[in-house]
C-alpha cells in the first residue's frame, strides 16, 4: 500500500498512541450539494474513499449530519473491514432539519442519539474521536461548553467514545474544555485568508494538541488571490496545492482534511505533502489578509 499521504509527516495525539498522517480526508463533499442528500455519483464517491486509503490517508473526518447519514454510510460501504490504522473522526452537536438547515443539537438526549447514529451508520462499536461542535451555523457562540462536554465525558466513560475534541470554538472555550476533559484536537475554520486562530494554533502546538482546519481551501468560496497564483506558478504547482502546503508548514500540529468527490483532486491534494515553500514565497503568502471566522 502506498504511503504518499505521509509525505507531510505524522502527528501523535496527546496522551494516546494514535498517530495520524497529517494529510487526511474530509467527507463533507461526498453527499449532494451542501452536504445534503445522496451523492451525484455513488460509485465515484466510493472510489474516492478507497483511493484515499490506498494513498496512505489514515484520518477521515465525517459527521452523521452530512447527508444526513450519507457520508457515514458511504465510508462503511467503501472501507469495511476498516484498516487497523484508520482513524475516523466524527462530530456531534448539530442536526439537520427537513429543509437541510443546520440546527444546534447539544442536549444530553441529542448528543447520545448522535453518538448512537454514528456508531450504527459507521458499523462501529466505539468512535475513535468525537468532536463536540458548538456555536451556530455562522460562527462562534460564547456559551459555556461545560454541560455538553460533561455529557460527552459520560459517553466516553461508557466506552463508546475513545477520545474527545472540540469544534467551532473560541480560545476561551478551549481553555474551559481543557479543565473538564482531555482534549486531543480542535477543529476550526482556518486557511490562508482566514487566520483569526493564529494565537490558538500556537497555544495548542505548545501543548501538543492537534489543530484541524476546516475549509482549508476556502469551503464554499474557494481561495483566490494574486499572491497564491504567483507562488503556484513559481513552484509549478496548483494554487490549492500551495494553500495546503502552506498549512502543513504553518505548524507541526496541523492536520489537514481537504474534501473532494474527485479522484483527480484527491491525488493533487495528497501530492501537496511533497511541496516545500521557500522562505521568500512563504513571506508573500503570509502577506495575504486575515479574514473572520463565520
C-alpha positions as CSV (number, residue, x, y, z in Angstrom):
1,X,0.0,0.0,0.0
2,X,1.3,3.5,-0.8
3,X,2.1,6.0,1.9
4,X,2.0,9.2,-0.1
5,X,-0.2,10.8,2.5
6,X,2.7,10.6,4.9
7,X,4.8,13.0,2.9
8,X,3.7,15.7,5.2
9,X,4.7,13.7,8.3
10,X,2.6,12.3,11.1
11,X,1.3,13.5,14.5
12,X,0.6,11.6,17.6
13,X,-2.4,12.8,19.6
14,X,-1.6,13.9,23.2
15,X,-1.9,11.2,25.8
16,X,-2.6,8.5,23.2
17,X,-0.9,6.0,20.9
18,X,-2.9,7.3,18.0
19,X,-0.6,8.5,15.2
20,X,-2.3,10.3,12.2
21,X,-0.8,11.2,8.9
22,X,-1.0,15.0,8.6
23,X,-2.8,14.8,5.2
24,X,-6.3,13.4,5.8
25,X,-9.6,13.5,4.0
26,X,-12.9,15.3,4.8
27,X,-16.1,13.5,3.8
28,X,-18.3,16.6,3.7
29,X,-18.4,16.7,-0.2
30,X,-19.4,13.1,-0.6
31,X,-23.2,13.7,-0.2
32,X,-25.1,16.0,-2.5
33,X,-24.7,19.8,-2.6
34,X,-24.2,21.5,0.8
35,X,-23.8,18.0,2.4
36,X,-27.5,17.2,1.7
37,X,-29.0,14.2,0.1
38,X,-27.3,11.3,-1.9
39,X,-24.2,11.7,-3.9
40,X,-24.4,12.7,-7.6
41,X,-22.3,9.6,-8.4
42,X,-22.2,6.9,-5.7
43,X,-19.6,4.7,-7.4
44,X,-17.3,7.7,-7.8
45,X,-17.8,8.6,-4.1
46,X,-16.9,5.0,-3.0
47,X,-13.9,5.1,-5.4
48,X,-12.6,8.3,-3.8
49,X,-12.7,6.8,-0.3
50,X,-10.9,3.7,-1.4
51,X,-8.3,5.7,-3.3
52,X,-7.7,7.9,-0.2
53,X,-6.8,4.9,1.9
54,X,-4.7,3.5,-1.0
55,X,-2.7,6.7,-1.0
56,X,-2.0,6.3,2.7
57,X,-4.7,8.5,4.2
58,X,-5.5,7.2,7.7
59,X,-7.6,10.1,9.0
60,X,-11.1,10.6,7.7
61,X,-13.3,13.3,9.0
62,X,-17.1,12.9,8.9
63,X,-20.4,13.6,10.6
64,X,-23.7,11.8,10.7
65,X,-25.4,15.1,9.8
66,X,-23.6,15.0,6.4
67,X,-26.4,13.8,4.2
68,X,-27.7,13.1,6.9
69,X,-26.2,9.6,7.3
70,X,-24.9,9.6,3.7
71,X,-21.2,10.2,4.3
72,X,-21.1,7.6,7.2
73,X,-22.9,5.0,5.2
74,X,-20.5,5.6,2.2
75,X,-17.5,5.2,4.4
76,X,-18.9,1.9,5.8
77,X,-19.7,0.6,2.4
78,X,-16.4,1.6,0.8
79,X,-13.9,0.7,3.6
80,X,-15.3,-2.1,5.8
81,X,-13.5,-4.0,7.1
82,X,-11.6,-0.9,8.2
83,X,-7.8,-0.8,8.1
84,X,-6.3,-1.2,11.5
85,X,-4.6,2.2,11.4
86,X,-7.6,4.1,10.1
87,X,-8.8,6.9,12.4
88,X,-12.4,8.0,11.8
89,X,-13.2,11.4,13.4
90,X,-16.8,12.5,13.6
91,X,-18.7,15.5,15.0
92,X,-21.8,15.8,17.2
93,X,-23.7,18.9,18.3
94,X,-25.6,19.6,15.1
95,X,-28.6,18.1,13.3
96,X,-30.4,18.8,10.0
97,X,-33.9,20.0,9.6
98,X,-36.2,18.7,6.8
99,X,-35.1,21.6,4.6
100,X,-31.4,20.9,5.1
101,X,-30.9,23.7,7.7
102,X,-28.1,23.2,10.3
103,X,-29.5,23.1,13.8
104,X,-27.6,23.1,17.1
105,X,-28.3,19.8,19.0
106,X,-26.4,19.9,22.3
107,X,-28.8,18.4,24.8
108,X,-28.0,15.2,26.6
109,X,-30.6,13.2,24.6
110,X,-29.4,14.8,21.3
111,X,-25.7,14.0,21.9
112,X,-26.5,10.5,23.0
113,X,-28.6,9.9,19.9
114,X,-25.9,11.4,17.7
115,X,-23.3,9.0,19.1
116,X,-25.6,6.1,18.6
117,X,-26.4,7.2,15.0
118,X,-22.7,7.5,14.2
119,X,-22.0,4.0,15.6
120,X,-24.8,2.4,13.7
121,X,-24.1,4.1,10.3
122,X,-20.4,3.5,10.5
123,X,-20.9,0.0,11.9
124,X,-18.5,0.6,14.8
125,X,-18.6,-0.4,18.5
126,X,-16.8,2.7,19.5
127,X,-15.8,6.0,17.9
128,X,-12.1,6.9,17.6
129,X,-12.5,10.7,18.1
130,X,-15.7,12.7,18.6
131,X,-15.5,16.5,18.2
132,X,-18.1,18.4,20.1
133,X,-19.3,21.0,17.7
134,X,-20.7,24.1,19.4
135,X,-21.9,27.5,18.2
136,X,-24.2,28.2,15.3
137,X,-24.0,27.6,11.6
138,X,-22.5,31.0,11.0
139,X,-19.9,31.2,13.8
140,X,-18.9,31.0,17.4
141,X,-21.0,31.4,20.5
142,X,-19.7,32.5,23.9
143,X,-21.7,29.8,25.7
144,X,-20.1,27.5,28.2
145,X,-19.0,24.1,26.9
146,X,-19.2,22.5,30.4
147,X,-22.7,20.9,30.1
148,X,-22.4,19.3,26.7
149,X,-18.8,18.3,27.3
150,X,-19.9,16.6,30.6
151,X,-22.5,14.6,28.6
152,X,-19.8,13.6,26.1
153,X,-17.5,12.6,29.0
154,X,-20.2,10.2,30.3
155,X,-20.3,8.6,26.8
156,X,-16.5,8.3,26.9
157,X,-16.8,6.5,30.3
158,X,-19.2,4.0,28.7
159,X,-16.6,3.1,26.1
160,X,-18.5,4.3,23.0
161,X,-16.2,7.3,22.6
162,X,-12.4,6.9,22.8
163,X,-11.2,10.5,22.5
164,X,-12.7,13.9,22.6
165,X,-12.1,17.0,20.5
166,X,-13.8,20.4,20.1
167,X,-15.0,22.2,17.0
168,X,-16.1,25.8,16.1
169,X,-14.8,27.1,19.5
170,X,-13.1,30.2,20.8
171,X,-9.8,30.2,22.7
172,X,-11.7,30.8,25.9
173,X,-13.9,27.7,25.3
174,X,-10.8,25.6,24.6
175,X,-9.3,26.7,27.9
176,X,-12.6,25.8,29.6
177,X,-12.7,22.5,27.9
178,X,-9.2,21.5,28.9
179,X,-10.2,21.9,32.6
180,X,-13.0,19.4,32.1
181,X,-11.7,16.8,29.7
182,X,-8.6,15.5,27.9
183,X,-8.9,17.4,24.5
184,X,-6.9,15.8,21.7
185,X,-7.8,18.1,18.9
186,X,-9.5,21.3,17.9
187,X,-11.3,21.9,14.6
188,X,-12.0,25.4,13.5
189,X,-12.1,27.4,10.3
190,X,-8.6,28.4,9.2
191,X,-6.9,28.9,5.8
192,X,-4.6,31.4,4.0
193,X,-7.4,34.0,4.0
194,X,-8.9,33.3,7.5
195,X,-6.3,33.4,10.2
196,X,-8.0,34.5,13.4
197,X,-6.9,31.4,15.1
198,X,-3.1,32.1,14.8
199,X,-2.6,32.5,18.6
200,X,-4.8,29.5,19.3
201,X,-2.8,27.3,16.9
202,X,0.4,28.3,18.6
203,X,-1.0,27.7,22.1
204,X,-2.2,24.2,21.1
205,X,1.1,23.4,19.5
206,X,2.8,24.2,22.8
207,X,0.5,21.7,24.5
208,X,0.9,19.1,21.8
209,X,-2.8,19.3,20.8
210,X,-3.7,18.8,17.2
211,X,-5.4,21.6,15.2
212,X,-7.6,20.6,12.2
213,X,-8.6,23.5,9.9
214,X,-12.0,23.0,8.3
215,X,-12.5,24.7,4.9
216,X,-8.7,24.7,4.4
217,X,-9.2,25.6,0.7
218,X,-11.9,28.2,1.4
219,X,-15.0,26.0,1.6
220,X,-18.0,27.2,-0.5
221,X,-15.9,30.2,-1.6
222,X,-12.6,28.7,-2.9
223,X,-9.4,30.7,-2.1
224,X,-8.3,33.2,-4.8
225,X,-5.5,35.7,-4.7
226,X,-2.8,37.1,-6.9
227,X,-0.2,36.1,-4.3
228,X,-1.4,32.5,-4.3
229,X,-1.5,32.3,-8.1
230,X,2.0,33.8,-8.3
231,X,3.5,31.4,-5.8
232,X,1.8,28.4,-7.5
233,X,3.3,29.5,-10.8
234,X,6.8,29.8,-9.3
235,X,6.5,26.3,-7.8
236,X,4.9,24.8,-10.8
237,X,2.0,23.6,-8.6
238,X,-1.7,24.1,-8.4
239,X,-2.9,27.1,-6.2
240,X,-4.8,24.7,-4.0
241,X,-1.7,22.5,-3.5
242,X,0.2,25.6,-2.4
243,X,-2.6,26.5,0.1
244,X,-2.4,23.0,1.6
245,X,1.4,23.1,1.7
246,X,1.3,26.4,3.5
247,X,-0.9,24.9,6.2
248,X,1.4,22.0,6.7
249,X,4.4,24.4,7.1
250,X,2.4,26.7,9.3
251,X,2.6,24.4,12.4
252,X,3.6,20.8,13.1
253,X,0.3,20.1,14.9
254,X,-1.8,21.0,11.8
255,X,-3.8,18.0,10.5
256,X,-5.5,18.6,7.1
257,X,-8.8,17.2,5.9
258,X,-9.4,18.7,2.4
259,X,-12.6,17.2,0.9
260,X,-13.3,16.3,-2.7
261,X,-15.6,14.0,-4.7
262,X,-12.9,13.8,-7.4
263,X,-10.1,11.2,-7.5
264,X,-8.0,13.7,-9.6
265,X,-8.4,16.4,-6.9
266,X,-7.7,13.9,-4.2
267,X,-4.4,12.9,-5.8
268,X,-3.5,16.6,-6.2
269,X,-4.3,17.2,-2.5
270,X,-2.1,14.3,-1.3
271,X,0.7,15.3,-3.7
272,X,0.8,18.7,-1.8
273,X,2.6,16.9,1.0
274,X,5.7,16.8,-1.2
275,X,5.6,20.6,-1.8
276,X,8.0,22.8,0.1
277,X,7.6,26.5,0.0
278,X,10.8,28.6,0.4
279,X,11.0,31.5,2.8
280,X,10.7,34.2,0.2
281,X,7.5,32.7,-1.2
282,X,6.2,32.0,2.3
283,X,6.5,35.7,3.1
284,X,4.5,36.5,0.0
285,X,1.7,34.2,1.1
286,X,1.8,35.5,4.7
287,X,1.0,38.9,3.3
288,X,-2.5,37.8,2.4
289,X,-5.0,39.5,4.6
290,X,-6.7,38.0,7.6
291,X,-10.4,37.2,7.5
292,X,-13.1,36.4,10.0
293,X,-14.5,33.0,11.1
294,X,-18.1,32.7,10.0
